[in-house]
Amino acid sequence: MPGIVPQRDIPEGVPLPPRYATAPADNSIASIMENVRQAGLAVATGMSALAAKRQHVADTTELAKRKMMIETDLDDLQTDIRGDRDLHKDATGYYDQAVNNFEAKWLKDLRPDLQAIVKEYAARRATAGRRRCR
């Protein structure tokens, strides 16, 4: 494995084999500390970008789960209404009450920004489902 040989340690006139890398001659403490600082910043930037991507994936996954929950609950509600003749009289009222009860389940443990997305999606789906109850 090639090593790094500081230029100041190589005598003049001695040819270097091609497998050896050389470090710059400036090995002062200030130069080394600046290199360490830059490397630290690069690592921190990479880690924060990785954390942001990880959070985005987690948020997307959670939104997909909530959308599936909404779809399943509303489909089951439609099936219940269609299957019970007693519910046909006041289908829209029953539907609205059930959707209001489901909303707490759909929004449980979500951040406010994700709650807004889920609320908007649920409202659209509930409105479309309510039209079918008439």
Contacts in CASP RR format, 6 or more apart in sequence:
PFRMAT RR
TARGET T0000
AUTHOR 0000-0000-0000
METHOD contacts of the structure
MODEL  1
MPGIVPQRDIPEGVPLPPRYATAPADNSIASIMENVRQAGLAVATGMSAL
AAKRQHVADTTELAKRKMMIETDLDDLQTDIRGDRDLHKDATGYYDQAVN
NFEAKWLKDLRPDLQAIVKEYAARRATAGRRRCR
2 19 0 8 1.000
2 20 0 8 1.000
2 21 0 8 1.000
3 20 0 8 1.000
3 21 0 8 1.000
4 20 0 8 1.000
4 21 0 8 1.000
4 22 0 8 1.000
4 23 0 8 1.000
5 16 0 8 1.000
5 20 0 8 1.000
5 21 0 8 1.000
5 22 0 8 1.000
5 23 0 8 1.000
6 22 0 8 1.000
6 23 0 8 1.000
6 25 0 8 1.000
6 27 0 8 1.000
7 22 0 8 1.000
7 23 0 8 1.000
7 24 0 8 1.000
7 25 0 8 1.000
8 25 0 8 1.000
8 27 0 8 1.000
10 16 0 8 1.000
10 22 0 8 1.000
16 22 0 8 1.000
24 31 0 8 1.000
59 114 0 8 1.000
62 110 0 8 1.000
62 114 0 8 1.000
63 114 0 8 1.000
63 117 0 8 1.000
63 118 0 8 1.000
66 106 0 8 1.000
66 110 0 8 1.000
66 114 0 8 1.000
66 118 0 8 1.000
66 121 0 8 1.000
67 118 0 8 1.000
67 121 0 8 1.000
69 105 0 8 1.000
69 106 0 8 1.000
70 102 0 8 1.000
70 106 0 8 1.000
70 118 0 8 1.000
70 121 0 8 1.000
70 122 0 8 1.000
70 125 0 8 1.000
71 125 0 8 1.000
73 102 0 8 1.000
73 105 0 8 1.000
73 106 0 8 1.000
74 99 0 8 1.000
74 102 0 8 1.000
74 125 0 8 1.000
74 126 0 8 1.000
74 129 0 8 1.000
77 95 0 8 1.000
77 98 0 8 1.000
77 99 0 8 1.000
77 102 0 8 1.000
78 129 0 8 1.000
78 132 0 8 1.000
78 133 0 8 1.000
80 87 0 8 1.000
81 87 0 8 1.000
81 88 0 8 1.000
81 91 0 8 1.000
81 94 0 8 1.000
81 95 0 8 1.000
81 133 0 8 1.000
87 94 0 8 1.000
91 133 0 8 1.000
91 134 0 8 1.000
92 130 0 8 1.000
92 133 0 8 1.000
92 134 0 8 1.000
95 126 0 8 1.000
95 129 0 8 1.000
95 130 0 8 1.000
95 133 0 8 1.000
96 130 0 8 1.000
99 122 0 8 1.000
99 126 0 8 1.000
99 130 0 8 1.000
102 122 0 8 1.000
103 119 0 8 1.000
103 122 0 8 1.000
106 118 0 8 1.000
106 122 0 8 1.000
107 115 0 8 1.000
107 118 0 8 1.000
107 119 0 8 1.000
110 118 0 8 1.000
END
